[in-house]
Every structure is written in structure tokens, then in C-alpha cells.
């Protein structure tokens, strides 16, 4: 009796909820005539908007012009990683990195260094190291201090350690750094970086923090431990390699709130929105493009909600769909970025603009 009387009410509540959700997504797609959201991303965003790039793209005039119009932060998609620059002990390949840094400086663009230590970009000679722990530590210390020192005053921030924790357990990954330097290696790397540049901002960067509560907890515990021991750390990079529905908005919101509580800066690093994880699409459909647009808009909104002094900005992991790492890494064609292969803006671009404006 009670159930049947409540059913219409339940129906109305669900309907209102559904309409409201649709409205929220739609607001990101319909341009709001009261706000001029049509200029470049960097003009309208109240915080820096970054791009992961590489030197050879900068030779393309159209690419270069879009970059300068829209982005005021830059990182190297791979040209600042250890496997590229640290070719042998005491020996470095500086050219690509120098070129990126020069380009950024000439155009008044902030540089975020990515990444000093990452198990995914460790040179073979480091992976294959055989020797004493002391020697290994001396090599890593010298590497960190040489790189950070060389770009002192030019590079604003560094991802000091990237992806050190495992998804499921939150335990430390078994990397060559852990093997030779022990479980406290992250703290010492942050200290080495700080010694080389007292002003550079030091970040810990990782993926899947919203979807893996144990990994997120491991990062929060690390921050607390660093604070208790006076180990320098300035920010957390939340890699934002997203799918349409995953992780959920609620999971992202919760993680952002947890990191806000640490008082550190938050960088939405490495944003892209993957559409074709199941491999069912042959081309980008209007429906998928609009759903992707809504997701980009929502991510901007989440960043808008971070207290101003903790907003480090949003960095997009590549300019054109055809530049993206996703097809190669995940094995399916995809369209995860703001521009298509012809450098035309996608619905995601406008929706992201709109989200930045709110
Ligand atoms: C990827 C780049 O996009 C590729 O071009 C490169 O070959 C491998 O690395 N998490 C990270 C990034 O922190 O450095 C990765 O970038 C993507 C996943």
C-alpha cells in the first residue's frame, strides 16, 4: 500500500534528477551569450592552461600559433624524461629540452618539468645497474641536481617522482629506484631537488587516484609524512587520463577535496578523454563528441572549485587527436583531445572554454 502510493513520487524525483543531470551536461555545450568565452583558453582561464608538446610540432606554423594563442604552460610529452636526456652516467642530451625551454621563455609560457623519476622512462643503463647502493644513490642525486640546477629560474615546477604507487594496494612499485635506494627514496629525491633550486615547485604526480582509494590514501599518507619530517613538497599532480564515465564525477570530486585538505597545489596534469576503450567505434560520432565535451567542461568546473592559491592549472596531454599517445598505448583508434587531426576545434574545445568561464 505504502509502496504503491510512493511510486509516483519516486518517479517524479527520478525524473527531476534526470532532467537536472541532462541540463548540467547541456549547459556545457550550449554557449552562454552573457559571457564572452570565445577567446583563447589562456585568456579566459583564471589559472594556467598547459599543453604537452615536443620540439618538432613547434615547427608547424598553425600548431605554433594555436599553442601560443591558447596555452600559457607547457611540458614535454617525453623530451624531458630521463631515458631521453640522461644518456649515460654524467652525459646528457640537452638539445630538445633546451629548445623547449627557449621556446617557452620567448613566448612567456610557464614550464612544468615532467618527470625526473619515472619507471616508464628510465634509461636502460639505469635499469641494468649493478653496483653498490651508495653509488646508485650518488648517480641519481647528481642527475636530479644537474637537471634541476641547469634550469633553475627557468622551470617553474617539476614532477619529481611519477607513478610510484601501485593501484590496488597503494604499496610502492618495485622500481629500480626502490631496489637500490630503499623505501624512503621519494623523500630523498624531493630533498635533492630542493637543494638544487630553493624556489622550484616540487610535485608528486600519479594516475588513477580518483578510482583507487588505496593509491590515493598512499599519496595522502606520504604528504602527511613529508610534512611531519619537513620534507619539501608543493603539489600533487592528478593525471587526468579519463574515459567518458570513468572515473565518476563523484570519485574525482572526492579526490580533489581530499587533496585540497592537504593545502598543497593541485595540477590537473595529463588531461585527455578516451572514447573508444571497447574498440567499437570506427569514427568519432556526434553523440560521443558531445559527451566528451560535457566531460571536458566538468573537469574545468572541478578545477574552478579549488581554492585559488592551490590551483596549479589544467594541462592537456597533446593538441590534436592524431598526436595522442592513446591509440598506440591502448590499441584502438581514439579522439581524446580538443583538436582534430586538421587542427579544427572539436565540441570539447568550446565546452572546455565554457567550463573555464564559469
Ligand atoms: C607518455 C607519452 O604520451 C608517450 O609519448 C611516451 O612515449 C610515453 O609516455 N603517464 C605519464 C606520461 O606520466 O609521461 C605518459 O606519457 C602517459 C602516462
Boltz pocket constraint, residues with backbone or C-beta under 6 A from the ligand:
constraints:
  - pocket:
      binder: B
      contacts: [[A, 77], [A, 78], [A, 120], [A, 162], [A, 207], [A, 239], [A, 270], [A, 325]]
      max_distance: 6.0
